[in-house]
């Protein structure tokens, strides 16, 4: 029974790391896309 509890504990910890990592990657991609769009609009505004 102790092995199962320990295994579930580590599995839950791994799941938390995966969720936090996934959220960080999603946030990073979103922020980068917004920054790229802002730079693109500033460049097109300067050329016109």
C-alpha positions in Angstrom: 0.0 0.0 0.0 2.9 2.3 0.7 4.3 1.9 -2.8 1.0 2.8 -4.3 0.7 5.9 -2.2 4.2 7.0 -3.0 3.7 6.3 -6.7 0.5 8.3 -6.8 2.2 11.2 -5.0 5.0 11.3 -7.6 2.5 11.0 -10.4 0.5 13.9 -9.0 3.7 16.0 -8.7 4.6 15.1 -12.3 1.1 16.1 -13.5 1.5 19.5 -11.7 4.9 20.1 -13.3 3.4 19.3 -16.7 0.5 21.6 -16.3 2.6 24.5 -15.0 5.1 23.9 -17.9 2.4 23.8 -20.5 0.9 27.0 -19.1 4.3 28.7 -19.3 4.9 27.6 -22.9 1.4 28.7 -23.9 1.9 32.1 -22.2 5.3 32.6 -23.7 4.0 31.8 -27.2 1.1 34.2 -26.7 3.3 37.0 -25.5 5.7 36.5 -28.4 3.0 36.6 -31.0 1.6 39.8 -29.4 5.0 41.4 -29.5 5.6 40.3 -33.1 2.2 41.7 -34.1 3.0 45.0 -32.4 6.4 45.3 -34.1 4.8 44.5 -37.4 2.2 47.2 -37.0 4.8 49.7 -36.0 7.0 48.9 -39.0 4.1 49.1 -41.4 3.1 52.4 -39.8 6.5 53.9 -40.4 6.8 52.9 -44.1 3.5 54.6 -45.1 
